[in-house]
């Protein structure tokens, strides 16, 4: 969950992760699936993999500027699933 009012937020996040965990770092040992393999593992360890969102009146109770997006850490698009778990 991040700010969703300005699309530059997503671009800045991607730039930050590229500086923090660059691809093609020669120190990575795990490269079986390509140069983005190990960076994607590290980046996903640094980001949320699950999220709790309150729902009020059948709508997500997000802040004024908040939005939810999936941040893909691989260079190529991947097929992903989102699982919704509702608790009453």
N, C-alpha and C positions, 0 to 999 in steps of 0.2 A: 504494500500500500504506500503510495507516494503522492506528491502533488500531481494533479492531472490538468491544471489550468494552462500550463505553458509546455508545449512539446519539447522545448529545449532541455527540460529535466531529463527525459529519456536519453537524449544525445549526450548530455553531460555525464550521466551515470555510465553509459557505455564507454566514453572516453576515460573516465576515472578507472574503471575496471581494466581497461587496456594498459594504462600506466602502472596500476598496482600489480596486475598479474598478466604480463605480456605473453603473447604466443611466441613460439619458436625459441624459448629460453633454452640454451644448451645444457642447463643444469637439470632439466626434467629427464627422468628416466623412463617414465610411462608415456610412450608416444605411439602405441599400437594402432590407434584409430586416427592418427594425424596430429598436426601441430597444435590443434585447438583442444585436444583430448585432455591433457593434464590441466591446462588453464581452466577448462570448464568444470573440472572436479573441484579445484580450489575456489573458484568463484561461487559455485553452488554451496560450498561449505560456509561462505561468508554472507549468503543471502537466505531469506526465509523460504522454507519449502512447504509450510502450511500457515494458515491464517484463520483467525477467528473474527467473524464480522457479525455484529448484532443486526437483527432484522426487526423492524418496527413497521407494522401495517403493510406487510408483504414487500417492503423496500429495504435495501441495505442502508443502515444508519451510518453513513459516511459523513465526514466533515465537508464543509463548503467547497474546498479545493481538492479533496481527496479522490483518488481513483485507484483501481486495481489493474495491474498488468503483469503479464508473464514476461520475465526477462530471460531471453534465450542466450546462453553462454557459449554455444557452439557457433562457428562461422557460418555453417550452412543451416538452413531451416530444418527443424526436426518435427516429427509427428508427436504431439503431446496430448495428454488427456487431463482434464480438470475434473476432480471428484468432489462432489458436494455432499456434506454430511450435516444434516439438520438434526438438532436436538431440541426437544420441546420440554 
